[in-house]
Amino acid sequence: MNSATATASFRPESATISVESRAEWRPSKGVVGMACLIIGESAIFTIFVVAYLFYIGKSLSGPTPRQVLELPIVNTICLLSSSATIAFAIRALRNGDTKRFSYWWLATIALGAYFLFGTLREWHRLIYEKGLTIQTNLFGTTFYSLVGLHASHVVVGLLALLIVMAFAFAGSVKKEHSERAHVLGLYWHFVDTVWVVVFTVVYIIGR
């Protein structure tokens, strides 16, 4: 009887602990929302990648990828490095070190901006030196569509990073905002991951 009573009195407490444990591991609305956005954007990129692969080698006239494309090694290193710098920035903010957060966040912006500058410089060379435009052939159409889609996402990400940087300079970014920074970091990691796919398809497989 005493054992049954003790068990009965213990059950509600156990249930409460279980519910609290599940609540602790529940993802934030921001993370869920960003995950849904990334899934949708991934579907769009998949369509463009498949289209690029389908039309490889089907252009009736030049120039061909092998004739005009150069491996953007430095650009790639910069963009992939920005995933590390934004991770360091978010870690610093979670630790309450807003000064170090600003340094790493600014480094992320600089690396992303350099990548975008490198992309524009490549386009300038392809258009004015190699004569490859979006209307030249199927390669030009699919190349600028796929790489341009990625570049547009980099622009959006940089604008978001710049807005956060402005708030950081104003002293408005605090430790309690680390979750929001993490959500934006997920988007930036997505942009970097997509570039790995684009780089592989366009500059390695496509050549």
N, C-alpha and C positions, 0 to 999 in steps of 0.2 A: 504493500500500500504506500509506504513511504517512498519506495523507488519509483512507482508510477507517478506519484505527486511531484517528485523531483523532476522527472522527465517532462511532465506536462508544463511545469513552471519554466523549464529550460527552452522549450520549443519556440515560443514567441521571440525570445532573445536571439536564438540562432537564425530565425527567419529574418529578423531585423538586420543582423550582421551580413547575411547573404545579400539582401537587397542593397545595403550600403556598398558592399563590395562591387556589385554589378554597376551601381551608379558611378563609382570611381573610375571604372574602365569604359564608361560610355563616351564615345567621341563627341567633340563639340560640334555645334551646328555649322561653324565655319569650316571645319575639316570635312564634314559630310558634304557641304555645298561645293567646296573646291574639288572633292573627289568626283562628284557628279559632273562638274564642268570639265575636268580632265578626261573623263570617260567619253563625253560628247566630242571634245576636241580631238581625242585619239581616233575616233571614228572618221572624222573629217580628214585627218592626216593620212589615215589608212587608204582612203579613196584616192587621194592625190599620189601616194606612193605606188599604189597598184597601177594607176594610169601611167605614171612615169615608166615603170617596169614594162608595161604592155607595149609602149610605143618606142622602146629602145631599139635603135637600128632601123626604124621604119621611115626615117626622113628621106625624101627623094632628092634633096640637095644638101650641100654643106653650109656651114662648117659642122663637123662632127664633134662629139665630146672629147675624143682623144686629141683633136687638133687644137682645141681652145681652152680646155679646162686645166687648171693647175691645182694641186692639193693645197687647201687652205690650212696648213699645219698650225701656224701661229694663231690664226683665228680660233681654231678648234681648241687649242691649249688654253687660250684666254677664257673661252666660254665655259669649258669644263672646270677650270679653276674657280670660276665664279660660284659654282655649286659649293665648293669648300668654304669660300669666304662668307657666303650667306649663312652657312651652317655655323661658322664661328661667331658671326654676328648675333644670331638667335641664341646661341649658348651664353654669350656674354650678357645679353639682355635678361635671360632667365636668372643669371647670377646677380642681377642688379647693377652690372657695370655698364652704364649707358655711354661712357666715353669710349670704351673699347668697342662697344656695339657700333657707334658712329664710324669709327675707323674701318671696321670690317664691312659695314654696309656701303660706305663710300668706295671701298675697293671693289665691291661687287658691281656697283654702278660703272666704275671706270673700265672694268673688264668687259662688261656687257656693251658699253659704248664703243670700245675698241673693236669688238666683234662686228657690231653694226657698221662701223666705219669701214672695216675690211670688206664687208659684203658690198657696200656701195662702191668701193674702189674696184672690186672685181667686176661688178656690173658695168662700170664706166669703161674698163678695159675691154670687156666683151662686146659692148655696143659700138664704141668709137674706134677700137683698134682691130677687132676681129669681125665686126659686122654682124654680130648675133643679136637679134632683137626677138621680141615675143612673136613676131610675125614672120621671121625668117624661114623656119621649118618646124616640124613637130618637136624636135629637140628643144628649140628655143621656147616654144609654147609651154611645154611641160617643165622645163628647167626653171623659168621665171615664175611659173605658177607655184611649184613646190617650194623652191627656195624663198620666194616672195611671201608665201604663206607663213613660213617659219619666221622670216624677218619681221613680219607684222606682229607676231606674238612677242618677239623680243622688244619691239617698240612699246607695246602695251605693258610688258613687264618693267621696262625701264621707267616709264611714266609713273607707274605705281611705286617703284623704288625711290624715285625722286620726290614724290609726295611725302613718303615716310621720312626721307632725309630732311626735308624742309621742317617737318614737325620735330625731328631730332635736334636740329639746330636751334629751334625755338624752345627746347627743353620740355617738350610735351610728350616725349616718348619715355615711358617708365617700365618698370619690371612687370607690372600687371598687363602690359600690352604685348607680352611675349607670345601669347597664343595667336594674336592677330598677325604678328610678324611670321610666325610659323606657318600660318595659312598661306601667306604670300610666298614664303619660301617653297612651299609645295608646288606652286605654279612655276616658280623659277626652275626648280629641279625638273619639272615636266618639260619645259622649254629646252633644257640641256639634254635631256634624254632623247627628245625628238631629233635634236641635231645629230646625235650619234647615228640614228636611223637614216636621216637625210644624207649625211656624209658618206655612209656606207653605200647607199643606193646610188647616189649621184656621182661621187668621185672615185669609187672603187668598182662597184659592179657595173655602173653605166659606162665606164671607160674601157 
